[in-house]
Amino acid sequence: RRRRRRRGPRVEVVPNGVDCAHNRSGLAQPQPHRLVFNGSLTYSANYDAMRWFLAEIYPRIKLQIPGVSLTLTGFTQGVDLAGLALDESVTLTGYVEDVRIPVAEAAVAIAPIRQGGGTRLKILEAMALGTPVVTTSKGAEGLDVADGDHLLLADTPERFAAAVLRLLGDDAMADSLRTNARQLVEQRCDWDAIGRRFAERFHDVRLLVA
């Protein structure tokens, strides 16, 4: 007789998400040649990302677009700013009341993450706000995104700079990413939809154990 296989527990992962009603496009007019990184530099992975970007990527972009600027949001208290290649084109906002505005005002959101773990909610928020994103493969971990459709992926200074320059100079590409990314977060990452799925699964579990 064949032994029946015992069914293991059913597991379903509830993804991280974003409030698409709160993070919506059109909150601000994007400024040409403005980049943004929305993450506190007190977190080591963010600090490493900006140290790498400012030292090895940003100079390549400035060489092609001298008028480019970069906005960094978040706390900097206790941060070794001397370790960053800052100049007059970089604005450190510190704490902001509404982080959506500097992200919405940017032409490109960057996330040059090289270490750390977890889902990069800053990327989902930028996508929901309609700001095209350039990130690394590490930065996109845990996100159901496709390179060239929802954002651009680049893991070397040369390719990262080229991706940013492409978006700053190609309105059609930027618009395509903006549209596709917003559609993706609405369909798969909106908290309303995620909350409904979670409630349904919780209800199923209660029926099983009742």
Solvent accessible surface area in square Angstrom, and as a share of the most:
residue,aa,sasa,rsa
1,R,290,1.06
2,R,234,0.85
3,R,227,0.83
4,R,219,0.80
5,R,227,0.83
6,R,232,0.85
7,R,238,0.87
8,G,59,0.57
9,P,124,0.78
10,R,192,0.70
11,V,122,0.70
12,E,77,0.35
13,V,124,0.71
14,V,63,0.36
15,P,52,0.32
16,N,69,0.36
17,G,5,0.04
18,V,5,0.03
19,D,62,0.32
20,C,7,0.04
21,A,79,0.61
22,H,91,0.40
23,N,13,0.07
24,R,115,0.42
25,S,63,0.41
26,G,74,0.71
27,L,41,0.20
28,A,25,0.20
29,Q,137,0.61
30,P,54,0.34
31,Q,66,0.29
32,P,108,0.68
33,H,68,0.31
34,R,71,0.26
35,L,0,0.00
36,V,0,0.00
37,F,0,0.00
38,N,16,0.08
39,G,10,0.10
40,S,33,0.21
41,L,4,0.02
42,T,78,0.46
43,Y,105,0.40
44,S,75,0.48
45,A,1,0.01
46,N,8,0.04
47,Y,34,0.13
48,D,10,0.05
49,A,0,0.00
50,M,0,0.00
51,R,112,0.41
52,W,17,0.06
53,F,0,0.00
54,L,3,0.01
55,A,59,0.46
56,E,81,0.36
57,I,0,0.00
58,Y,3,0.01
59,P,61,0.39
60,R,99,0.36
61,I,0,0.00
62,K,57,0.24
63,L,143,0.71
64,Q,117,0.52
65,I,28,0.14
66,P,114,0.72
67,G,61,0.58
68,V,2,0.01
69,S,35,0.23
70,L,1,0.00
71,T,16,0.09
72,L,2,0.01
73,T,4,0.03
74,G,16,0.15
75,F,117,0.49
76,T,37,0.21
77,Q,162,0.72
78,G,84,0.80
79,V,24,0.14
80,D,86,0.45
81,L,62,0.31
82,A,100,0.78
83,G,33,0.32
84,L,11,0.06
85,A,59,0.45
86,L,59,0.29
87,D,48,0.25
88,E,169,0.76
89,S,26,0.17
90,V,17,0.10
91,T,75,0.44
92,L,61,0.30
93,T,47,0.28
94,G,20,0.19
95,Y,140,0.53
96,V,40,0.23
97,E,156,0.70
98,D,46,0.24
99,V,56,0.32
100,R,34,0.13
101,I,59,0.30
102,P,17,0.11
103,V,1,0.01
104,A,6,0.05
105,E,49,0.22
106,A,2,0.01
107,A,21,0.16
108,V,0,0.00
109,A,4,0.03
110,I,3,0.01
111,A,2,0.02
112,P,0,0.00
113,I,2,0.01
114,R,110,0.40
115,Q,76,0.34
116,G,37,0.36
117,G,50,0.48
118,G,57,0.54
119,T,36,0.21
120,R,14,0.05
121,L,76,0.38
122,K,34,0.14
123,I,2,0.01
124,L,3,0.02
125,E,52,0.23
126,A,1,0.01
127,M,2,0.01
128,A,0,0.00
129,L,8,0.04
130,G,9,0.08
131,T,4,0.02
132,P,4,0.02
133,V,2,0.01
134,V,0,0.00
135,T,0,0.00
136,T,4,0.03
137,S,56,0.36
138,K,62,0.26
139,G,0,0.00
140,A,11,0.08
141,E,83,0.37
142,G,75,0.72
143,L,24,0.12
144,D,95,0.49
145,V,31,0.18
146,A,38,0.30
147,D,83,0.43
148,G,31,0.30
149,D,70,0.36
150,H,33,0.15
151,L,0,0.00
152,L,10,0.05
153,L,56,0.28
154,A,6,0.05
155,D,76,0.39
156,T,54,0.32
157,P,21,0.13
158,E,94,0.42
159,R,171,0.62
160,F,0,0.00
161,A,4,0.03
162,A,59,0.46
163,A,12,0.09
164,V,0,0.00
165,L,41,0.21
166,R,121,0.44
167,L,7,0.03
168,L,23,0.11
169,G,68,0.65
170,D,51,0.26
171,D,110,0.57
172,A,76,0.59
173,M,32,0.14
174,A,10,0.07
175,D,74,0.38
176,S,50,0.32
177,L,0,0.00
178,R,67,0.24
179,T,90,0.53
180,N,47,0.24
181,A,4,0.03
182,R,47,0.17
183,Q,98,0.43
184,L,11,0.05
185,V,0,0.00
186,E,81,0.37
187,Q,115,0.51
188,R,116,0.42
189,C,18,0.11
190,D,24,0.12
191,W,115,0.41
192,D,92,0.48
193,A,18,0.14
194,I,2,0.01
195,G,35,0.34
196,R,147,0.54
197,R,80,0.29
198,F,114,0.47
199,A,57,0.44
200,E,91,0.41
201,R,72,0.26
202,F,115,0.48
203,H,102,0.46
204,D,54,0.28
205,V,81,0.46
206,R,148,0.54
207,L,114,0.57
208,L,151,0.75
209,V,118,0.68
210,A,116,0.90
